[in-house]
Amino acid sequence: MRPLNPFIQSSGNVFYNILVTHCQAHKLGKITDTYSANNILSSYTKCGFPGLPIACQLFDEIPHKDTVTWNTMIAAYVNSSNLDTAWELHSSMRKCGFQPDVYTFGSILKGVASASRLDLGQQVHSFIAKMGYEDNIYAGSALLDMYAKCGEIHHAHAVFKSMPQHNSVSWNALVAGFVQVDDRETAFWLLNCMETEGVTLDDGTFSPLLTLLDDGKFYRTTMQLHCKIIKRGLEFSNTVCNAAITSYSACGCLEDSKRVFDGAVSTRDLVTWNSMIAAYLTHDKEELAFELFIDMQGFGFEPDIYTYTSVISACFEKAHVEHGRSLHALVIKRGLEESVPICNAVMAMYLKSDDRLMKNALKIFQAMEFKDRVSWNSILTGFSQMGLSEDALKLFGDMRSLLVDIDHYAFSAVLRSCSDLATLQFGQQVHVLAIKAGFESNDFVASSLIFMYSKCGIIEDARKSFDETSKDSSITWNSIIFAYAQHGQGNVALDLFFRMRKQKVRLDHITFVAVLTACSHIGLVEQGRYFLKSMESDFGIPPRMEHYACAVDLLGRAGHLNEAKALMESMPFQPDAMVWKTFLGTCRACGNIDLAAQVARRLLDLDPEEHCTYIILSNMYGNLKMWDEKACITRLMRERKVKKVPGWSWMEVNNEVHAFCAEDHSHPQFKEINRRLEELMEEIKWSDSASSLDVLMRDIYSINGCCDLYW
């Protein structure tokens, strides 16, 4: 274990010592001495929040302020992320006759860079030029850093070129600027220039460069850069070490990340631990991440918001639900339940892990005093994904009335709920809102629009939504292929797939689910077999459970039950409930009761609470008049307390959704609806009998006509 330093004073002790010094200065009359007052003022500002209010009071009391006094307070406000007050203080300084110096401009530009206030940065640039500080290396480096962090890399480069001399700070600022705009080539070219000119390379040089190496193809470059770091004795620098852990992880080499982490045992900070936890989670090593989470606290490191959100987000699998509950309890114990990012992470964890935990997420949401856009989107998406579509539409209405910023995630979720309810009018209204907000061409929104119009039966409008997209993402292509497949237009779906390949749009596993669905719906067995076999060999996409489920459905619909069964037995993993349900459906369609009974028994072991299995088997026994077997299924349902979930239907009238269920009398207009249904049934019966009579009369006339001819 890393030994804790017992000699480090707590912030409380430091603050107390400053107060004592301040009192002694007052008592001795030294507070009127500007030098002494500035030292005390600087000490207060370094204490952060508790010291800043007293520093403000002391600043007002100093009778003879100098430039250092003003610079100290400006720097204090910048460091506390209060740029507006720092800017006001800078203006007051000038009005009081004090000329800003390079340190004033350095502090102000640091705040401008953090807040991305390019407009203020340009004003400072004019002040620097006016006062003749452009050639000053400190002011020039700060100006360069400001432009780079505000995304104005060309202006940053122009400032760099105009500087008469450069140091490592100015070089590093320019490198970081090109890193920020993902210009990998220029950033590494600058590294070579620095080495050629003999500029000292430090942690500020290497840390940004490592963040650019985030793919397996950069693994060799990461190793080479790491060698340079070791050669210069920087391997134990916190920022370099943390960036190296992340870079190796992103390049796919978790072992190297762990090696760097283990080598930094004496210099780890909180970011080091968080980086290693993130590396484990990226590589689906949740248990190792949980162990590290416990270890870091044993080493005396208190987890921060990033730590908690990372580990909580890893608990969405059912196997880790108990870990998630424990972490939720720990959050409450540590008094962090008011933290919005942590609450959002806990909500997402409950929503992803189990449908039955929706109430837990909703309770957290309702208890939150402040909700951000992520909070609202999480609950809205939860309602949408769990089929609580009416609740989703109501929540969307609340978001609009409360003027919550609605983004593409919210539009996508509410459109999915419109799809589930087949509420075309409401969906069209949301479509108009999305257009007004400028999100209609967003891939996620466009995909949801395609899905919504398709589910509402208007494939033409689904195609229009697709045609209005940029067509460079698989998300919208997959949606339109699914739409045509579900509408029985499998050939159109396959044409789109081949067009997608021709345009070199990246295919993914969802693309092949859509294509196999299309093959299944129009009976293209050979084509479906080809796609399943060629997925991995030709496209590098290993078949997943859902692909095998589609293939089983394809073969079963075509009557190839034995081949479907053989495919399930040859899968590289055990079939899950979804595959068995698909096979059970095909057995029912083919009328193979013996095979259906075998599959049903397997399904009842896998998912004994799923009512559909019991109902399918019961109906098959009933159709074959096997009453004893049907009674056994009914008795088994009663013993296991499994109830049939009734089906619902929806109807939209005047932009209002009306829901109906069998044997349900709860609708306020039930009597009128029932009366009208009876009238319609009578009309249908009369229509059927009238049409039957017409057919009969035509038959009689035709017979009579034949007889006349015969005679």
NORCORTA-V902847 format. One record per backbone hydrogen bond with DSSP energy under -1.0 kcal/mol. NH is the residue of the N-H (numbers start at 1). CO is the residue of the C=O. E is the energy in kcal/mol with one decimal. If there is no record, write none. Layout:
nh: (NH,NH)
co: (CO,CO)
e: (E,E)
//
This chain:
nh: (8,14,15,16,17,18,19,20,21,22,23,24,25,26,27,28,30,33,37,38,39,40,41,42,43,44,45,46,47,48,52,55,56,57,58,59,60,61,62,70,71,72,73,74,75,76,77,78,79,80,81,82,86,87,88,89,90,91,92,93,94,95,96,97,98,105,106,107,108,109,110,111,112,113,114,115,117,118,121,122,123,124,125,126,127,128,129,130,131,133,136,140,141,142,143,144,145,146,147,148,149,150,151,152,153,156,157,158,159,160,161,162,171,172,173,174,175,176,177,178,179,180,181,182,183,184,187,188,189,190,191,192,193,194,195,196,197,199,205,206,207,210,211,212,213,214,218,219,222,223,224,225,226,227,228,229,230,231,232,233,234,237,241,242,243,244,245,246,247,248,249,250,251,252,253,257,258,259,260,261,262,263,267,273,274,275,276,277,278,279,280,281,282,283,284,285,289,290,291,292,293,294,295,296,298,299,300,301,308,309,310,311,312,313,315,320,321,324,325,326,327,328,329,330,331,332,333,334,335,336,339,343,344,345,346,347,348,349,350,351,352,353,354,357,358,361,362,363,364,365,366,367,376,377,378,379,380,381,382,383,384,385,386,387,388,389,392,393,394,395,396,397,398,399,400,401,402,403,404,411,412,413,414,415,416,417,418,419,420,421,423,424,427,428,429,430,431,432,433,434,435,436,437,438,439,442,446,447,448,449,450,451,452,453,454,455,456,457,458,462,463,464,465,466,467,468,469,477,478,479,480,481,482,483,484,485,486,487,488,489,493,494,495,496,497,498,499,500,501,502,503,504,505,512,513,514,515,516,517,518,519,520,521,522,524,525,528,529,530,531,532,533,534,535,538,540,541,548,549,550,551,552,553,554,555,556,557,558,559,560,561,564,565,566,567,568,569,570,580,581,582,583,584,585,586,587,588,589,590,592,593,596,597,598,599,600,601,602,603,604,605,606,607,610,615,616,617,618,619,620,621,622,623,624,625,626,627,630,631,632,633,634,635,636,637,638,639,640,642,649,651,653,656,658,660,664,670,673,674,675,676,677,678,679,680,681,682,683,684,685,686,687,688,689,690,691,692,693,694,695,696,697,698,699,700,701,702,703,704,705,706,707,708,709,710,711)
co: (5,10,11,12,13,14,15,16,17,18,19,20,21,22,23,24,25,30,33,34,35,36,37,38,39,40,41,42,44,45,48,51,52,53,54,55,56,57,58,66,67,68,69,70,71,72,73,74,75,76,78,77,82,83,84,85,86,87,88,89,90,91,92,94,93,101,102,103,104,105,106,107,108,109,110,111,112,116,117,118,119,120,121,122,123,124,125,126,127,128,133,136,137,138,139,140,141,142,143,144,145,146,148,147,151,152,153,154,155,156,157,158,167,168,169,170,171,172,173,174,175,176,177,179,178,182,183,184,185,186,187,188,189,190,191,192,193,194,202,202,203,206,207,209,210,212,215,216,218,219,220,221,222,223,224,225,226,227,228,230,229,234,237,238,239,240,241,242,243,244,245,246,247,249,248,253,254,255,256,257,258,259,264,269,270,271,272,273,274,275,276,277,278,279,281,280,285,286,287,288,289,290,291,292,294,295,297,296,304,305,306,307,308,309,312,317,318,320,321,322,323,324,325,326,327,328,329,330,332,331,336,339,340,341,342,343,344,345,346,347,348,349,350,354,355,357,358,359,360,361,362,363,372,373,374,375,376,377,378,379,380,381,382,384,383,387,388,389,390,391,392,393,394,395,396,397,398,400,399,407,408,409,410,411,412,413,414,415,416,417,418,422,423,424,425,426,427,428,429,430,431,432,433,435,434,439,442,443,444,445,446,447,448,449,450,451,452,454,453,458,459,460,461,462,463,464,466,473,474,475,476,477,478,479,480,481,482,483,485,484,489,490,491,492,493,494,495,496,497,498,499,501,500,508,509,510,511,512,513,514,515,516,517,518,519,523,524,525,526,527,528,529,530,531,534,536,535,544,545,546,547,548,549,550,551,552,553,554,556,555,559,560,561,562,563,564,565,566,576,577,578,579,580,581,582,583,584,585,586,587,591,592,593,594,595,596,597,598,599,600,601,602,603,607,611,612,613,614,615,616,617,618,619,620,622,621,625,626,627,628,629,630,631,632,633,634,635,636,637,660,658,656,653,651,649,661,667,669,670,671,672,673,674,675,676,677,678,679,680,681,682,683,684,685,686,687,688,689,690,691,692,693,694,695,696,697,698,699,700,701,702,703,704,705,706,707)
e: (-1.0,-1.9,-2.4,-2.1,-2.2,-1.9,-2.0,-2.0,-2.3,-2.6,-2.3,-2.5,-2.3,-2.1,-2.6,-2.3,-2.2,-1.7,-2.8,-2.6,-1.7,-2.1,-2.8,-2.7,-2.0,-2.3,-2.1,-1.4,-1.5,-1.1,-1.6,-2.3,-2.3,-1.8,-2.7,-2.7,-1.9,-1.2,-1.3,-1.8,-2.8,-2.4,-1.7,-2.5,-2.7,-1.8,-2.1,-2.1,-2.6,-1.1,-1.8,-3.0,-1.8,-2.9,-2.1,-2.5,-2.1,-2.1,-2.5,-2.3,-1.5,-2.1,-2.1,-1.4,-2.3,-2.2,-2.1,-2.2,-2.5,-2.7,-1.6,-2.0,-2.5,-2.4,-2.0,-2.1,-1.9,-1.3,-2.1,-2.4,-1.3,-2.4,-2.2,-1.8,-2.0,-2.7,-2.4,-2.6,-2.2,-2.7,-1.6,-2.8,-2.0,-2.0,-2.4,-2.6,-2.5,-2.1,-2.2,-2.2,-2.5,-1.6,-1.4,-2.3,-1.3,-2.1,-2.5,-2.0,-2.4,-2.3,-2.4,-1.5,-2.2,-2.7,-2.2,-1.8,-2.5,-2.9,-1.7,-2.0,-2.1,-2.2,-1.2,-1.9,-2.8,-1.4,-2.1,-2.2,-1.7,-2.4,-1.4,-1.8,-2.0,-2.4,-2.1,-2.5,-2.4,-2.5,-1.5,-1.7,-2.3,-2.2,-1.0,-1.2,-1.3,-1.4,-2.3,-1.6,-2.5,-2.2,-2.3,-2.6,-2.5,-2.1,-1.7,-2.1,-2.5,-2.6,-1.6,-1.7,-2.7,-1.7,-3.0,-2.8,-2.0,-2.5,-2.1,-1.9,-2.6,-2.7,-1.9,-2.6,-1.8,-1.6,-2.6,-1.4,-2.4,-2.1,-2.3,-2.4,-2.8,-1.8,-1.4,-1.6,-2.4,-2.6,-2.0,-2.4,-2.5,-1.9,-2.3,-2.2,-2.4,-1.4,-1.6,-3.0,-1.9,-2.5,-2.2,-2.2,-2.0,-1.6,-2.5,-2.6,-1.5,-1.6,-1.2,-2.7,-2.3,-2.7,-2.1,-2.4,-2.6,-1.8,-1.8,-1.8,-1.2,-2.1,-2.3,-2.3,-2.5,-2.2,-2.2,-2.2,-2.4,-1.9,-2.5,-2.4,-1.3,-2.9,-1.8,-2.6,-2.6,-2.0,-2.5,-2.6,-2.5,-2.2,-2.2,-2.5,-2.3,-1.9,-1.4,-1.7,-1.3,-1.6,-2.5,-2.1,-1.8,-2.4,-2.5,-1.5,-1.8,-2.5,-2.4,-1.7,-2.5,-2.8,-2.2,-2.7,-2.2,-2.9,-1.8,-1.1,-2.1,-1.7,-1.9,-2.3,-2.1,-2.6,-2.3,-1.8,-2.1,-2.5,-1.9,-2.2,-2.2,-1.1,-2.8,-2.1,-2.2,-2.3,-2.5,-2.1,-1.6,-1.6,-2.0,-1.8,-2.1,-2.0,-1.8,-1.4,-2.4,-2.6,-1.9,-2.4,-2.1,-2.0,-2.1,-2.5,-2.1,-2.5,-2.1,-1.0,-3.0,-1.6,-3.2,-2.3,-2.0,-2.4,-2.5,-2.2,-2.8,-2.7,-2.1,-2.6,-1.8,-1.6,-2.8,-1.5,-2.2,-1.9,-2.2,-1.8,-2.8,-1.4,-1.8,-1.2,-2.9,-1.6,-2.2,-2.3,-2.4,-2.4,-2.2,-2.2,-2.9,-1.3,-1.4,-2.6,-1.9,-2.5,-2.2,-2.2,-1.7,-2.4,-2.1,-2.5,-2.1,-2.1,-2.0,-1.5,-2.2,-1.1,-1.3,-2.3,-2.2,-2.5,-2.0,-2.1,-2.3,-2.2,-2.3,-1.2,-2.2,-1.7,-2.2,-2.6,-2.2,-2.3,-2.2,-2.1,-2.4,-1.1,-2.5,-1.2,-2.0,-1.8,-2.1,-1.9,-2.2,-2.6,-2.1,-2.5,-2.6,-2.7,-2.6,-1.3,-1.7,-2.8,-1.4,-2.2,-2.5,-2.5,-2.3,-1.9,-1.9,-1.4,-2.0,-2.7,-2.0,-2.3,-2.4,-2.3,-1.8,-2.2,-2.2,-2.2,-2.1,-2.0,-1.3,-2.1,-2.3,-1.7,-2.5,-2.8,-2.1,-1.7,-2.5,-2.8,-1.3,-2.0,-3.4,-1.6,-2.1,-2.8,-2.1,-2.6,-2.7,-2.1,-2.4,-2.2,-2.6,-1.6,-1.5,-3.2,-1.2,-2.1,-2.4,-1.9,-1.9,-2.1,-2.6,-2.4,-2.2,-1.9,-2.5,-2.2,-2.6,-2.5,-2.1,-2.6,-1.3,-3.0,-2.8,-1.8,-1.9,-2.6,-2.8,-2.6,-2.3,-2.3,-2.3,-1.9,-2.4,-2.6,-2.2,-2.2,-2.5,-2.5,-2.7,-2.9,-2.9,-2.7,-2.9,-2.6,-2.3,-2.3,-2.3,-2.1,-2.4,-2.9,-2.5,-2.4,-2.4,-2.9,-2.5,-2.2,-3.0,-2.6,-2.1,-2.5,-2.7,-2.1,-2.3,-3.0)
//
